[in-house]
Amino acid sequence: MSAVDNVDVGGFWENGWTIVRGVYSRDDIKRLRESAHWSRKNFGGDLLANPRLREVLTDGNFVKIARQILGEDKIVYSGDSAFTVNGVQRGFHKDNADRVDPN
């Protein structure tokens, strides 16, 4: 059984997050970390368009984890894979149309 086959689904739904250990090897993590640092200076914004980081979404692990959490085989890409590495902007973000109402 691989790490992506043992997701704490209940923990995700209770806490809104989960940690799945062992998905990537130490060498994978080192390479991805270097790619993230490279991306800070050389590439902006979209994970899927990033030639050095897109594998995080396309290697199959992300989809296997999502299938377990959602209990569904139909996984749909919503079109937003924006990312920030060590961004300087802090605070909450609100995507709804009513920016006047804080609720």
Backbone as CSV, one residue per row, in Angstrom:
resi,resn,N_x,N_y,N_z,CA_x,CA_y,CA_z,C_x,C_y,C_z
1,MET,0.852,-1.188,0.000,0.000,0.000,0.000,0.892,1.244,0.000
2,SER,0.619,2.154,-0.914,1.395,3.393,-0.973,0.770,4.448,-0.064
3,ALA,1.495,5.530,0.155,1.026,6.612,1.031,-0.280,7.205,0.538
4,VAL,-0.448,7.289,-0.774,-1.663,7.920,-1.301,-2.884,7.026,-1.155
5,ASP,-2.676,5.792,-0.734,-3.796,4.882,-0.499,-4.261,4.901,0.953
6,ASN,-3.627,5.724,1.786,-3.931,5.723,3.215,-4.147,7.158,3.711
7,VAL,-5.170,7.805,3.191,-5.465,9.198,3.520,-6.452,9.244,4.680
8,ASP,-6.213,10.123,5.630,-7.132,10.323,6.754,-8.315,11.174,6.285
9,VAL,-9.254,10.519,5.638,-10.412,11.217,5.057,-11.239,11.891,6.148
10,GLY,-11.501,11.181,7.238,-12.270,11.756,8.343,-11.595,12.980,8.922
11,GLY,-10.280,12.916,9.070,-9.526,14.059,9.570,-9.622,15.257,8.642
12,PHE,-9.633,14.982,7.333,-9.775,16.079,6.387,-11.117,16.778,6.578
13,TRP,-12.191,16.004,6.648,-13.522,16.609,6.756,-13.748,17.250,8.122
14,GLU,-13.079,16.761,9.147,-13.209,17.359,10.478,-12.396,18.647,10.603
15,ASN,-11.170,18.646,10.066,-10.248,19.770,10.248,-10.138,20.699,9.044
16,GLY,-10.519,20.201,7.871,-10.368,20.993,6.658,-9.007,20.819,6.005
17,TRP,-8.200,19.917,6.519,-6.880,19.633,5.969,-6.439,18.252,6.423
18,THR,-5.462,17.711,5.766,-4.839,16.465,6.200,-3.412,16.439,5.693
19,ILE,-2.577,15.689,6.344,-1.191,15.509,5.917,-1.059,14.073,5.432
20,VAL,-0.547,13.913,4.230,-0.324,12.582,3.674,1.190,12.403,3.550
21,ARG,1.741,11.656,4.464,3.196,11.467,4.500,3.627,10.365,3.531
22,GLY,4.834,10.516,3.008,5.421,9.465,2.182,4.996,9.477,0.727
23,VAL,4.315,10.529,0.297,3.894,10.610,-1.105,5.120,10.780,-1.995
24,TYR,6.073,11.578,-1.535,7.288,11.841,-2.298,8.513,11.408,-1.503
25,SER,9.534,10.961,-2.214,10.787,10.553,-1.577,11.566,11.795,-1.145
26,ARG,12.614,11.590,-0.357,13.467,12.714,0.058,14.067,13.422,-1.166
27,ASP,14.469,12.643,-2.167,15.029,13.242,-3.380,13.971,14.053,-4.124
28,ASP,12.737,13.534,-4.174,11.638,14.275,-4.806,11.411,15.602,-4.084
29,ILE,11.379,15.544,-2.751,11.143,16.752,-1.954,12.258,17.771,-2.195
30,LYS,13.496,17.312,-2.229,14.627,18.210,-2.484,14.470,18.883,-3.849
31,ARG,14.138,18.102,-4.864,13.976,18.634,-6.216,12.809,19.614,-6.296
32,LEU,11.687,19.269,-5.657,10.523,20.159,-5.665,10.804,21.445,-4.897
33,ARG,11.532,21.346,-3.802,11.899,22.538,-3.026,12.787,23.461,-3.875
34,GLU,13.763,22.881,-4.561,14.620,23.676,-5.445,13.798,24.323,-6.561
35,SER,12.843,23.581,-7.088,11.972,24.125,-8.139,11.102,25.257,-7.614
36,ALA,10.636,25.137,-6.393,9.830,26.206,-5.788,10.663,27.469,-5.608
37,HIS,11.901,27.313,-5.149,12.778,28.475,-4.994,13.112,29.093,-6.355
38,TRP,13.333,28.252,-7.362,13.568,28.736,-8.722,12.358,29.529,-9.206
39,SER,11.174,29.038,-8.896,9.927,29.660,-9.357,9.722,31.049,-8.769
40,ARG,10.228,31.281,-7.578,10.093,32.612,-6.953,10.653,33.695,-7.858
41,LYS,11.747,33.407,-8.543,12.424,34.420,-9.350,12.152,34.295,-10.844
42,ASN,11.805,33.102,-11.295,11.749,32.846,-12.728,10.380,32.527,-13.294
43,PHE,9.418,32.286,-12.439,8.127,31.864,-12.954,7.048,32.307,-11.986
44,GLY,5.968,32.830,-12.494,4.912,33.288,-11.603,3.673,32.462,-11.710
45,GLY,2.963,32.492,-10.725,1.564,32.239,-10.625,0.875,30.928,-10.736
46,ASP,0.978,30.226,-11.862,0.113,29.066,-12.066,0.909,27.770,-11.992
47,LEU,0.547,26.912,-11.064,1.257,25.659,-10.835,1.218,24.753,-12.053
48,LEU,0.072,24.637,-12.686,-0.059,23.737,-13.828,0.771,24.200,-15.022
49,ALA,0.950,25.495,-15.177,1.745,26.025,-16.282,3.242,26.028,-15.983
50,ASN,3.618,25.784,-14.732,5.017,25.827,-14.328,5.728,24.544,-14.770
51,PRO,6.742,24.652,-15.633,7.408,23.459,-16.152,8.127,22.632,-15.089
52,ARG,8.488,23.248,-13.975,9.235,22.532,-12.939,8.373,22.080,-11.771
53,LEU,7.131,22.551,-11.681,6.276,22.156,-10.553,4.961,21.494,-10.972
54,ARG,4.638,21.501,-12.252,3.342,20.960,-12.682,3.148,19.497,-12.298
55,GLU,4.234,18.764,-12.133,4.116,17.349,-11.797,3.357,17.112,-10.490
56,VAL,3.351,18.098,-9.609,2.602,17.963,-8.353,1.120,17.695,-8.649
57,LEU,0.628,18.287,-9.724,-0.767,18.062,-10.122,-0.920,16.935,-11.132
58,THR,0.122,16.637,-11.899,-0.038,15.697,-13.014,0.550,14.311,-12.779
59,ASP,1.248,14.079,-11.677,1.879,12.765,-11.478,0.904,11.689,-11.006
60,GLY,-0.339,12.072,-10.737,-1.356,11.102,-10.337,-1.607,11.038,-8.845
61,ASN,-0.647,11.432,-8.027,-0.810,11.357,-6.574,-1.930,12.264,-6.076
62,PHE,-1.956,13.488,-6.573,-2.976,14.462,-6.158,-4.384,13.931,-6.454
63,VAL,-4.563,13.354,-7.625,-5.881,12.830,-8.014,-6.265,11.623,-7.157
64,LYS,-5.314,10.750,-6.864,-5.606,9.586,-6.007,-6.056,10.037,-4.619
65,ILE,-5.395,11.053,-4.095,-5.763,11.584,-2.776,-7.134,12.238,-2.842
66,ALA,-7.373,13.039,-3.878,-8.672,13.703,-4.037,-9.801,12.694,-4.169
67,ARG,-9.566,11.620,-4.896,-10.604,10.584,-5.056,-10.997,9.989,-3.706
68,GLN,-10.013,9.754,-2.849,-10.319,9.203,-1.534,-11.107,10.193,-0.685
69,ILE,-10.646,11.435,-0.665,-11.305,12.446,0.156,-12.733,12.686,-0.304
70,LEU,-12.928,12.775,-1.603,-14.247,13.078,-2.149,-15.126,11.846,-2.305
71,GLY,-14.517,10.653,-2.240,-15.290,9.432,-2.427,-15.891,9.360,-3.818
72,GLU,-15.143,9.848,-4.778,-15.665,10.024,-6.136,-14.544,9.782,-7.136
73,ASP,-14.863,9.156,-8.250,-13.868,8.955,-9.301,-13.805,10.123,-10.268
74,LYS,-14.869,10.901,-10.320,-14.922,12.033,-11.246,-14.277,13.256,-10.594
75,ILE,-13.042,13.524,-10.959,-12.310,14.673,-10.433,-12.222,15.701,-11.551
76,VAL,-12.673,16.911,-11.282,-12.714,17.956,-12.297,-11.744,19.063,-11.916
77,TYR,-10.904,19.451,-12.863,-9.973,20.558,-12.653,-10.741,21.862,-12.820
78,SER,-10.693,22.723,-11.825,-11.494,23.946,-11.832,-10.833,25.092,-12.588
79,GLY,-9.600,24.930,-12.983,-8.944,25.958,-13.772,-8.122,26.941,-12.972
80,ASP,-7.927,26.725,-11.686,-7.114,27.635,-10.896,-6.091,26.845,-10.105
81,SER,-4.847,26.985,-10.470,-3.773,26.353,-9.700,-2.728,27.401,-9.344
82,ALA,-3.226,28.576,-8.931,-2.347,29.664,-8.548,-1.541,29.282,-7.307
83,PHE,-0.299,29.741,-7.258,0.541,29.468,-6.096,1.411,30.672,-5.788
84,THR,1.858,30.746,-4.540,2.778,31.785,-4.099,3.841,31.126,-3.247
85,VAL,5.089,31.480,-3.469,6.188,30.979,-2.649,6.735,32.156,-1.867
86,ASN,6.581,32.092,-0.545,7.064,33.151,0.340,6.549,34.526,-0.071
87,GLY,5.269,34.612,-0.341,4.673,35.888,-0.717,4.731,36.895,0.415
88,VAL,4.706,38.159,0.069,4.795,39.205,1.085,3.420,39.717,1.503
89,GLN,2.398,39.410,0.743,1.058,39.880,1.074,0.471,39.004,2.178
90,ARG,-0.076,39.622,3.201,-0.669,38.892,4.316,-2.103,39.348,4.509
91,GLY,-2.939,38.479,5.045,-4.316,38.834,5.333,-5.283,37.887,4.658
92,PHE,-6.554,38.164,4.835,-7.595,37.323,4.276,-7.966,37.775,2.880
93,HIS,-8.453,36.842,2.099,-8.869,37.114,0.730,-10.328,36.700,0.580
94,LYS,-11.084,37.469,-0.144,-12.513,37.197,-0.295,-12.861,37.224,-1.785
95,ASP,-13.411,36.134,-2.298,-13.724,36.031,-3.718,-15.155,36.391,-4.070
96,ASN,-15.970,36.683,-3.096,-17.369,36.957,-3.436,-17.547,38.388,-3.940
97,ALA,-18.695,38.648,-4.533,-18.946,39.956,-5.153,-19.214,41.069,-4.135
98,ASP,-19.634,40.720,-2.928,-19.981,41.731,-1.923,-18.790,41.977,-1.003
99,ARG,-17.940,42.877,-1.380,-16.736,43.159,-0.583,-17.012,44.136,0.550
100,VAL,-18.212,44.703,0.605,-18.567,45.650,1.655,-19.004,44.919,2.929
101,ASP,-19.687,43.794,2.755,-20.203,43.006,3.879,-19.146,42.031,4.358
102,PRO,-18.569,42.214,5.553,-17.519,41.321,6.037,-18.012,39.921,6.384
103,ASN,-19.318,39.735,6.454,-19.869,38.414,6.766,-19.982,37.565,5.529
